[in-house]
């Protein structure tokens, strides 16, 4: 397995008791401290991003949602007027 060269560091200041606890936990998984902390941080980040970008609906609600997305867009005169205005974002 090729070794991946890592080029960025993250430094943390923590209490001795926190480090001891993390070292103990890493040892329980037979991992080095840095690998353990990185794996835990990545897992937490993946869970957080997924919770903000994915959602599940019961079948009936999913069907209604999908049908709404599939319907053709309808005219919105006020929105059309807004986007015709000069430089709407840099007023």
Backbone as XML, in Angstrom:
<?xml version="1.0"?>
<chain id="A" units="angstrom">
  <residue number="1" name="UNK">
    <atom name="N" x="0.853" y="-1.179" z="0.000"/>
    <atom name="CA" x="0.000" y="0.000" z="0.000"/>
    <atom name="C" x="0.896" y="1.239" z="0.000"/>
  </residue>
  <residue number="2" name="UNK">
    <atom name="N" x="0.667" y="2.157" z="-0.946"/>
    <atom name="CA" x="1.510" y="3.349" z="-1.001"/>
    <atom name="C" x="1.260" y="4.274" z="0.185"/>
  </residue>
  <residue number="3" name="UNK">
    <atom name="N" x="2.309" y="4.958" z="0.593"/>
    <atom name="CA" x="2.203" y="5.910" z="1.687"/>
    <atom name="C" x="1.803" y="7.262" z="1.111"/>
  </residue>
  <residue number="4" name="UNK">
    <atom name="N" x="0.758" y="7.852" z="1.663"/>
    <atom name="CA" x="0.300" y="9.164" z="1.211"/>
    <atom name="C" x="0.995" y="10.231" z="2.041"/>
  </residue>
  <residue number="5" name="UNK">
    <atom name="N" x="1.694" y="11.126" z="1.342"/>
    <atom name="CA" x="2.385" y="12.210" z="2.026"/>
    <atom name="C" x="1.370" y="13.283" z="2.437"/>
  </residue>
  <residue number="6" name="UNK">
    <atom name="N" x="1.346" y="13.598" z="3.689"/>
    <atom name="CA" x="0.434" y="14.627" z="4.192"/>
    <atom name="C" x="1.207" y="15.933" z="4.288"/>
  </residue>
  <residue number="7" name="UNK">
    <atom name="N" x="0.578" y="17.026" z="3.887"/>
    <atom name="CA" x="1.308" y="18.284" z="3.829"/>
    <atom name="C" x="0.731" y="19.396" z="4.705"/>
  </residue>
  <residue number="8" name="UNK">
    <atom name="N" x="-0.269" y="19.085" z="5.494"/>
    <atom name="CA" x="-0.883" y="20.104" z="6.341"/>
    <atom name="C" x="-0.984" y="19.593" z="7.766"/>
  </residue>
  <residue number="9" name="UNK">
    <atom name="N" x="-0.772" y="20.503" z="8.704"/>
    <atom name="CA" x="-0.832" y="20.169" z="10.124"/>
    <atom name="C" x="-1.961" y="20.893" z="10.804"/>
  </residue>
  <residue number="10" name="UNK">
    <atom name="N" x="-2.504" y="20.275" z="11.834"/>
    <atom name="CA" x="-3.448" y="20.928" z="12.738"/>
    <atom name="C" x="-2.868" y="20.779" z="14.137"/>
  </residue>
  <residue number="11" name="UNK">
    <atom name="N" x="-2.680" y="21.881" z="14.819"/>
    <atom name="CA" x="-2.163" y="21.844" z="16.189"/>
    <atom name="C" x="-3.301" y="22.169" z="17.154"/>
  </residue>
  <residue number="12" name="UNK">
    <atom name="N" x="-3.381" y="21.414" z="18.221"/>
    <atom name="CA" x="-4.419" y="21.617" z="19.234"/>
    <atom name="C" x="-3.780" y="21.786" z="20.598"/>
  </residue>
  <residue number="13" name="UNK">
    <atom name="N" x="-4.328" y="22.667" z="21.395"/>
    <atom name="CA" x="-3.919" y="22.773" z="22.790"/>
    <atom name="C" x="-5.029" y="22.125" z="23.613"/>
  </residue>
  <residue number="14" name="UNK">
    <atom name="N" x="-4.657" y="21.110" z="24.370"/>
    <atom name="CA" x="-5.632" y="20.411" z="25.205"/>
    <atom name="C" x="-5.025" y="20.151" z="26.572"/>
  </residue>
  <residue number="15" name="UNK">
    <atom name="N" x="-5.885" y="19.816" z="27.512"/>
    <atom name="CA" x="-5.421" y="19.490" z="28.856"/>
    <atom name="C" x="-4.772" y="18.112" z="28.849"/>
  </residue>
  <residue number="16" name="UNK">
    <atom name="N" x="-3.863" y="17.891" z="29.767"/>
    <atom name="CA" x="-3.185" y="16.597" z="29.874"/>
    <atom name="C" x="-4.190" y="15.454" z="30.031"/>
  </residue>
  <residue number="17" name="UNK">
    <atom name="N" x="-5.215" y="15.696" z="30.836"/>
    <atom name="CA" x="-6.204" y="14.636" z="31.074"/>
    <atom name="C" x="-6.965" y="14.301" z="29.789"/>
  </residue>
  <residue number="18" name="UNK">
    <atom name="N" x="-7.210" y="15.320" z="28.955"/>
    <atom name="CA" x="-7.883" y="15.068" z="27.681"/>
    <atom name="C" x="-6.990" y="14.238" z="26.760"/>
  </residue>
  <residue number="19" name="UNK">
    <atom name="N" x="-5.703" y="14.588" z="26.717"/>
    <atom name="CA" x="-4.778" y="13.829" z="25.879"/>
    <atom name="C" x="-4.672" y="12.394" z="26.377"/>
  </residue>
  <residue number="20" name="UNK">
    <atom name="N" x="-4.557" y="12.230" z="27.677"/>
    <atom name="CA" x="-4.465" y="10.876" z="28.242"/>
    <atom name="C" x="-5.690" y="10.048" z="27.857"/>
  </residue>
  <residue number="21" name="UNK">
    <atom name="N" x="-6.854" y="10.669" z="27.914"/>
    <atom name="CA" x="-8.094" y="9.975" z="27.569"/>
    <atom name="C" x="-8.097" y="9.568" z="26.098"/>
  </residue>
  <residue number="22" name="UNK">
    <atom name="N" x="-7.687" y="10.500" z="25.223"/>
    <atom name="CA" x="-7.637" y="10.199" z="23.791"/>
    <atom name="C" x="-6.601" y="9.128" z="23.476"/>
  </residue>
  <residue number="23" name="UNK">
    <atom name="N" x="-5.461" y="9.177" z="24.124"/>
    <atom name="CA" x="-4.435" y="8.140" z="23.934"/>
    <atom name="C" x="-4.983" y="6.787" z="24.348"/>
  </residue>
  <residue number="24" name="UNK">
    <atom name="N" x="-5.692" y="6.752" z="25.477"/>
    <atom name="CA" x="-6.296" y="5.505" z="25.947"/>
    <atom name="C" x="-7.299" y="4.967" z="24.930"/>
  </residue>
  <residue number="25" name="UNK">
    <atom name="N" x="-8.177" y="5.848" z="24.447"/>
    <atom name="CA" x="-9.194" y="5.438" z="23.465"/>
    <atom name="C" x="-8.532" y="4.962" z="22.174"/>
  </residue>
  <residue number="26" name="UNK">
    <atom name="N" x="-7.518" y="5.673" z="21.716"/>
    <atom name="CA" x="-6.801" y="5.264" z="20.501"/>
    <atom name="C" x="-6.187" y="3.884" z="20.697"/>
  </residue>
  <residue number="27" name="UNK">
    <atom name="N" x="-5.633" y="3.655" z="21.885"/>
    <atom name="CA" x="-5.038" y="2.353" z="22.181"/>
    <atom name="C" x="-6.057" y="1.228" z="22.141"/>
  </residue>
  <residue number="28" name="UNK">
    <atom name="N" x="-7.268" y="1.506" z="22.564"/>
    <atom name="CA" x="-8.329" y="0.495" z="22.518"/>
    <atom name="C" x="-8.632" y="0.067" z="21.082"/>
  </residue>
  <residue number="29" name="UNK">
    <atom name="N" x="-8.375" y="0.948" z="20.131"/>
    <atom name="CA" x="-8.600" y="0.636" z="18.716"/>
    <atom name="C" x="-7.308" y="0.295" z="18.000"/>
  </residue>
  <residue number="30" name="UNK">
    <atom name="N" x="-6.219" y="0.174" z="18.779"/>
    <atom name="CA" x="-4.889" y="-0.110" z="18.204"/>
    <atom name="C" x="-4.515" y="0.906" z="17.127"/>
  </residue>
  <residue number="31" name="UNK">
    <atom name="N" x="-4.739" y="2.178" z="17.448"/>
    <atom name="CA" x="-4.432" y="3.256" z="16.511"/>
    <atom name="C" x="-3.480" y="4.243" z="17.160"/>
  </residue>
  <residue number="32" name="UNK">
    <atom name="N" x="-2.727" y="4.932" z="16.317"/>
    <atom name="CA" x="-1.927" y="6.052" z="16.803"/>
    <atom name="C" x="-2.883" y="7.188" z="17.139"/>
  </residue>
  <residue number="33" name="UNK">
    <atom name="N" x="-2.464" y="8.044" z="18.055"/>
    <atom name="CA" x="-3.314" y="9.143" z="18.510"/>
    <atom name="C" x="-3.761" y="10.022" z="17.346"/>
  </residue>
  <residue number="34" name="UNK">
    <atom name="N" x="-2.848" y="10.423" z="16.491"/>
    <atom name="CA" x="-3.220" y="11.334" z="15.405"/>
    <atom name="C" x="-4.220" y="10.685" z="14.453"/>
  </residue>
  <residue number="35" name="UNK">
    <atom name="N" x="-4.039" y="9.407" z="14.150"/>
    <atom name="CA" x="-4.976" y="8.713" z="13.264"/>
    <atom name="C" x="-6.352" y="8.602" z="13.923"/>
  </residue>
  <residue number="36" name="UNK">
    <atom name="N" x="-6.369" y="8.317" z="15.215"/>
    <atom name="CA" x="-7.629" y="8.205" z="15.940"/>
    <atom name="C" x="-8.383" y="9.533" z="15.942"/>
  </residue>
  <residue number="37" name="UNK">
    <atom name="N" x="-7.689" y="10.612" z="16.275"/>
    <atom name="CA" x="-8.327" y="11.932" z="16.329"/>
    <atom name="C" x="-8.822" y="12.337" z="14.945"/>
  </residue>
  <residue number="38" name="UNK">
    <atom name="N" x="-8.007" y="12.103" z="13.921"/>
    <atom name="CA" x="-8.420" y="12.444" z="12.561"/>
    <atom name="C" x="-9.647" y="11.638" z="12.139"/>
  </residue>
  <residue number="39" name="UNK">
    <atom name="N" x="-9.642" y="10.339" z="12.386"/>
    <atom name="CA" x="-10.795" y="9.503" z="12.018"/>
    <atom name="C" x="-12.063" y="9.963" z="12.720"/>
  </residue>
  <residue number="40" name="UNK">
    <atom name="N" x="-11.959" y="10.289" z="14.009"/>
    <atom name="CA" x="-13.128" y="10.754" z="14.754"/>
    <atom name="C" x="-13.620" y="12.098" z="14.222"/>
  </residue>
  <residue number="41" name="UNK">
    <atom name="N" x="-12.707" y="13.000" z="13.922"/>
    <atom name="CA" x="-13.090" y="14.320" z="13.409"/>
    <atom name="C" x="-13.737" y="14.196" z="12.034"/>
  </residue>
  <residue number="42" name="UNK">
    <atom name="N" x="-13.178" y="13.367" z="11.164"/>
    <atom name="CA" x="-13.742" y="13.177" z="9.822"/>
    <atom name="C" x="-15.136" y="12.566" z="9.921"/>
  </residue>
  <residue number="43" name="UNK">
    <atom name="N" x="-15.307" y="11.560" z="10.778"/>
    <atom name="CA" x="-16.613" y="10.921" z="10.950"/>
    <atom name="C" x="-17.648" y="11.929" z="11.426"/>
  </residue>
  <residue number="44" name="UNK">
    <atom name="N" x="-17.290" y="12.753" z="12.393"/>
    <atom name="CA" x="-18.204" y="13.778" z="12.911"/>
    <atom name="C" x="-18.546" y="14.783" z="11.814"/>
  </residue>
  <residue number="45" name="UNK">
    <atom name="N" x="-17.553" y="15.192" z="11.040"/>
    <atom name="CA" x="-17.782" y="16.143" z="9.951"/>
    <atom name="C" x="-18.694" y="15.540" z="8.885"/>
  </residue>
  <residue number="46" name="UNK">
    <atom name="N" x="-18.473" y="14.278" z="8.533"/>
    <atom name="CA" x="-19.336" y="13.611" z="7.543"/>
    <atom name="C" x="-20.780" y="13.534" z="8.035"/>
  </residue>
  <residue number="47" name="UNK">
    <atom name="N" x="-20.960" y="13.194" z="9.298"/>
    <atom name="CA" x="-22.312" y="13.112" z="9.866"/>
    <atom name="C" x="-22.990" y="14.481" z="9.845"/>
  </residue>
  <residue number="48" name="UNK">
    <atom name="N" x="-22.256" y="15.520" z="10.206"/>
    <atom name="CA" x="-22.822" y="16.866" z="10.232"/>
    <atom name="C" x="-23.211" y="17.330" z="8.833"/>
  </residue>
  <residue number="49" name="UNK">
    <atom name="N" x="-22.320" y="17.147" z="7.867"/>
    <atom name="CA" x="-22.610" y="17.561" z="6.497"/>
    <atom name="C" x="-23.809" y="16.781" z="5.953"/>
  </residue>
  <residue number="50" name="UNK">
    <atom name="N" x="-23.847" y="15.472" z="6.213"/>
    <atom name="CA" x="-24.969" y="14.658" z="5.744"/>
    <atom name="C" x="-26.282" y="15.141" z="6.362"/>
  </residue>
  <residue number="51" name="UNK">
    <atom name="N" x="-26.249" y="15.520" z="7.637"/>
    <atom name="CA" x="-27.483" y="15.963" z="8.300"/>
    <atom name="C" x="-27.983" y="17.285" z="7.731"/>
  </residue>
  <residue number="52" name="UNK">
    <atom name="N" x="-27.103" y="18.048" z="7.109"/>
    <atom name="CA" x="-27.501" y="19.334" z="6.536"/>
    <atom name="C" x="-27.785" y="19.253" z="5.041"/>
  </residue>
  <residue number="53" name="UNK">
    <atom name="N" x="-27.426" y="18.146" z="4.396"/>
    <atom name="CA" x="-27.566" y="18.061" z="2.942"/>
    <atom name="C" x="-28.457" y="16.915" z="2.479"/>
  </residue>
  <residue number="54" name="UNK">
    <atom name="N" x="-28.824" y="16.016" z="3.370"/>
    <atom name="CA" x="-29.649" y="14.867" z="2.996"/>
    <atom name="C" x="-30.870" y="14.805" z="3.908"/>
  </residue>
  <residue number="55" name="UNK">
    <atom name="N" x="-31.962" y="14.308" z="3.364"/>
    <atom name="CA" x="-33.143" y="14.128" z="4.194"/>
    <atom name="C" x="-33.942" y="12.946" z="3.665"/>
  </residue>
  <residue number="56" name="UNK">
    <atom name="N" x="-34.716" y="12.382" z="4.546"/>
    <atom name="CA" x="-35.564" y="11.241" z="4.179"/>
    <atom name="C" x="-37.014" y="11.608" z="4.452"/>
  </residue>
  <residue number="57" name="UNK">
    <atom name="N" x="-37.881" y="11.130" z="3.577"/>
    <atom name="CA" x="-39.307" y="11.373" z="3.733"/>
    <atom name="C" x="-40.050" y="10.051" z="3.646"/>
  </residue>
  <residue number="58" name="UNK">
    <atom name="N" x="-41.193" y="9.951" z="4.320"/>
    <atom name="CA" x="-42.043" y="8.786" z="4.116"/>
    <atom name="C" x="-42.456" y="8.728" z="2.640"/>
  </residue>
  <residue number="59" name="UNK">
    <atom name="N" x="-42.807" y="7.552" z="2.162"/>
    <atom name="CA" x="-43.064" y="7.343" z="0.734"/>
    <atom name="C" x="-44.075" y="8.330" z="0.148"/>
  </residue>
  <residue number="60" name="UNK">
    <atom name="N" x="-45.183" y="8.570" z="0.838"/>
    <atom name="CA" x="-46.211" y="9.474" z="0.306"/>
    <atom name="C" x="-45.681" y="10.899" z="0.170"/>
  </residue>
  <residue number="61" name="UNK">
    <atom name="N" x="-44.938" y="11.359" z="1.172"/>
    <atom name="CA" x="-44.368" y="12.705" z="1.113"/>
    <atom name="C" x="-43.293" y="12.795" z="0.033"/>
  </residue>
  <residue number="62" name="UNK">
    <atom name="N" x="-42.491" y="11.731" z="-0.110"/>
    <atom name="CA" x="-41.461" y="11.715" z="-1.159"/>
    <atom name="C" x="-42.107" y="11.797" z="-2.542"/>
  </residue>
  <residue number="63" name="UNK">
    <atom name="N" x="-43.206" y="11.081" z="-2.726"/>
    <atom name="CA" x="-43.903" y="11.105" z="-4.012"/>
    <atom name="C" x="-44.412" y="12.521" z="-4.313"/>
  </residue>
  <residue number="64" name="UNK">
    <atom name="N" x="-45.035" y="13.163" z="-3.329"/>
    <atom name="CA" x="-45.543" y="14.528" z="-3.515"/>
    <atom name="C" x="-44.397" y="15.497" z="-3.793"/>
  </residue>
  <residue number="65" name="UNK">
    <atom name="N" x="-43.290" y="15.349" z="-3.078"/>
    <atom name="CA" x="-42.113" y="16.203" z="-3.278"/>
    <atom name="C" x="-41.560" y="16.021" z="-4.689"/>
  </residue>
  <residue number="66" name="UNK">
    <atom name="N" x="-41.417" y="14.780" z="-5.121"/>
    <atom name="CA" x="-40.888" y="14.486" z="-6.461"/>
    <atom name="C" x="-41.797" y="15.044" z="-7.544"/>
  </residue>
  <residue number="67" name="UNK">
    <atom name="N" x="-43.108" y="14.894" z="-7.355"/>
    <atom name="CA" x="-44.069" y="15.426" z="-8.336"/>
    <atom name="C" x="-43.967" y="16.949" z="-8.421"/>
  </residue>
  <residue number="68" name="UNK">
    <atom name="N" x="-43.790" y="17.600" z="-7.284"/>
    <atom name="CA" x="-43.654" y="19.061" z="-7.279"/>
    <atom name="C" x="-42.392" y="19.487" z="-8.030"/>
  </residue>
  <residue number="69" name="UNK">
    <atom name="N" x="-41.309" y="18.751" z="-7.847"/>
    <atom name="CA" x="-40.069" y="19.067" z="-8.559"/>
    <atom name="C" x="-40.200" y="18.838" z="-10.063"/>
  </residue>
  <residue number="70" name="UNK">
    <atom name="N" x="-40.988" y="17.852" z="-10.449"/>
    <atom name="CA" x="-41.128" y="17.498" z="-11.864"/>
    <atom name="C" x="-42.093" y="18.414" z="-12.626"/>
  </residue>
  <residue number="71" name="UNK">
    <atom name="N" x="-42.931" y="19.158" z="-11.899"/>
    <atom name="CA" x="-43.869" y="20.058" z="-12.576"/>
    <atom name="C" x="-43.106" y="21.172" z="-13.282"/>
  </residue>
  <residue number="72" name="UNK">
    <atom name="N" x="-43.613" y="21.599" z="-14.433"/>
    <atom name="CA" x="-42.962" y="22.716" z="-15.128"/>
    <atom name="C" x="-43.013" y="23.986" z="-14.274"/>
  </residue>
  <residue number="73" name="UNK">
    <atom name="N" x="-42.006" y="24.806" z="-14.440"/>
    <atom name="CA" x="-41.980" y="26.077" z="-13.705"/>
    <atom name="C" x="-43.121" y="26.964" z="-14.185"/>
  </residue>
  <residue number="74" name="UNK">
    <atom name="N" x="-43.638" y="27.770" z="-13.311"/>
    <atom name="CA" x="-44.709" y="28.681" z="-13.706"/>
    <atom name="C" x="-44.146" y="30.110" z="-13.765"/>
  </residue>
  <residue number="75" name="UNK">
    <atom name="N" x="-44.794" y="30.922" z="-14.540"/>
    <atom name="CA" x="-44.387" y="32.318" z="-14.686"/>
    <atom name="C" x="-44.515" y="33.046" z="-13.348"/>
  </residue>
  <residue number="76" name="UNK">
    <atom name="N" x="-43.539" y="33.871" z="-13.049"/>
    <atom name="CA" x="-43.593" y="34.697" z="-11.861"/>
    <atom name="C" x="-43.208" y="36.118" z="-12.290"/>
  </residue>
  <residue number="77" name="UNK">
    <atom name="N" x="-44.198" y="36.931" z="-12.608"/>
    <atom name="CA" x="-43.931" y="38.276" z="-13.138"/>
    <atom name="C" x="-43.064" y="39.139" z="-12.222"/>
  </residue>
  <residue number="78" name="UNK">
    <atom name="N" x="-43.290" y="39.056" z="-10.923"/>
    <atom name="CA" x="-42.496" y="39.868" z="-9.999"/>
    <atom name="C" x="-41.027" y="39.446" z="-10.017"/>
  </residue>
  <residue number="79" name="UNK">
    <atom name="N" x="-40.775" y="38.146" z="-10.079"/>
    <atom name="CA" x="-39.405" y="37.663" z="-10.140"/>
    <atom name="C" x="-38.751" y="38.062" z="-11.466"/>
  </residue>
  <residue number="80" name="UNK">
    <atom name="N" x="-39.501" y="37.962" z="-12.524"/>
    <atom name="CA" x="-39.002" y="38.360" z="-13.842"/>
    <atom name="C" x="-38.600" y="39.833" z="-13.831"/>
  </residue>
  <residue number="81" name="UNK">
    <atom name="N" x="-39.442" y="40.683" z="-13.223"/>
    <atom name="CA" x="-39.165" y="42.112" z="-13.140"/>
    <atom name="C" x="-37.906" y="42.365" z="-12.301"/>
  </residue>
  <residue number="82" name="UNK">
    <atom name="N" x="-37.782" y="41.640" z="-11.209"/>
    <atom name="CA" x="-36.614" y="41.794" z="-10.347"/>
    <atom name="C" x="-35.321" y="41.521" z="-11.103"/>
  </residue>
  <residue number="83" name="UNK">
    <atom name="N" x="-35.297" y="40.455" z="-11.875"/>
    <atom name="CA" x="-34.070" y="40.096" z="-12.582"/>
    <atom name="C" x="-33.803" y="40.973" z="-13.807"/>
  </residue>
  <residue number="84" name="UNK">
    <atom name="N" x="-34.780" y="41.717" z="-14.234"/>
    <atom name="CA" x="-34.558" y="42.663" z="-15.332"/>
    <atom name="C" x="-33.990" y="43.985" z="-14.808"/>
  </residue>
  <residue number="85" name="UNK">
    <atom name="N" x="-34.113" y="44.213" z="-13.498"/>
    <atom name="CA" x="-33.610" y="45.451" z="-12.903"/>
    <atom name="C" x="-32.096" y="45.522" z="-13.049"/>
  </residue>
  <residue number="86" name="UNK">
    <atom name="N" x="-31.575" y="46.712" z="-13.206"/>
    <atom name="CA" x="-30.135" y="46.899" z="-13.365"/>
    <atom name="C" x="-29.405" y="46.592" z="-12.070"/>
  </residue>
  <residue number="87" name="UNK">
    <atom name="N" x="-28.410" y="45.757" z="-12.165"/>
    <atom name="CA" x="-27.487" y="45.473" z="-11.058"/>
    <atom name="C" x="-28.189" y="45.200" z="-9.729"/>
  </residue>
  <residue number="88" name="UNK">
    <atom name="N" x="-29.060" y="44.198" z="-9.727"/>
    <atom name="CA" x="-29.866" y="43.905" z="-8.533"/>
    <atom name="C" x="-29.040" y="43.476" z="-7.322"/>
  </residue>
  <residue number="89" name="UNK">
    <atom name="N" x="-27.849" y="42.928" z="-7.540"/>
    <atom name="CA" x="-27.060" y="42.416" z="-6.427"/>
    <atom name="C" x="-26.039" y="43.425" z="-5.906"/>
  </residue>
  <residue number="90" name="UNK">
    <atom name="N" x="-25.854" y="44.516" z="-6.584"/>
    <atom name="CA" x="-24.844" y="45.476" z="-6.145"/>
    <atom name="C" x="-25.437" y="46.871" z="-5.949"/>
  </residue>
  <residue number="91" name="UNK">
    <atom name="N" x="-26.727" y="46.901" z="-5.608"/>
    <atom name="CA" x="-27.486" y="48.126" z="-5.428"/>
    <atom name="C" x="-26.717" y="49.245" z="-4.925"/>
  </residue>
</chain>
